[in-house]
Amino acid sequence: MTVGPGYGAADMERAQMRASTADRDRAVELLTRAYTEGRLDKDEHEARVERAMTASTFAELDAVVIDLPGGGPAAPAPLAPAAARTNSLAITSLICGIAQFMFGPLATITAVVCGHVARSQIRRTGEQGAGMALAGLILGWVGIGLTVLVLIAAVLIAAAVSGGGAAGG
């Protein structure tokens, strides 16, 4: 932890930036911690606190704490991890699974195929969307099951109607 922004040869203008009261307070906290850990004696602690409280730039503050643990220039901040993408086929699977109730079996087949492909891609790439792919798969297979039941019922009804008409006539 530095008391101010880190700087190097390429960042010398940052070394000349004015330090705030909060920056000076952080330097004093670092000095006090070093004193309580036995890294500084009383006279050196008081002298450094005085220099920190009168410092006007980050370079002056860092000169006071540079030889203490946590007092060196800051390492570059790690990059934030990229937000994980949601697999587009998982989204398609879910949408088709829901749309099958409006558009019939065409969307059902698409929901099942996209759901299986999406789950495979998600396992391989680590993308997000496993729940959407699973939901699309479930809706798709339920739609296929309902379609099969409706077809069986239609065949049975047609057989009963045609069989009943032939027996009666």
WOLIN-V503927 format. One record per run of one state. SS is the DSSP state (@ for helix, = for strand, . for the rest). FROM is the first residue (numbers start at 1). TO is the last residue. If there is no record, write none. Layout:
ss: (SS;SS)
from: (FROM;FROM)
to: (TO;TO)
This chain:
ss: (.;@;.;=;.;@;.;@;.;=;@;.;=;.;@;.;@;.;=;.;@;.)
from: (1;9;16;18;19;21;37;42;55;57;58;66;86;87;88;104;105;126;128;129;130;169)
to: (8;15;17;18;20;36;41;54;56;57;65;85;86;87;103;104;125;127;128;129;168;169)
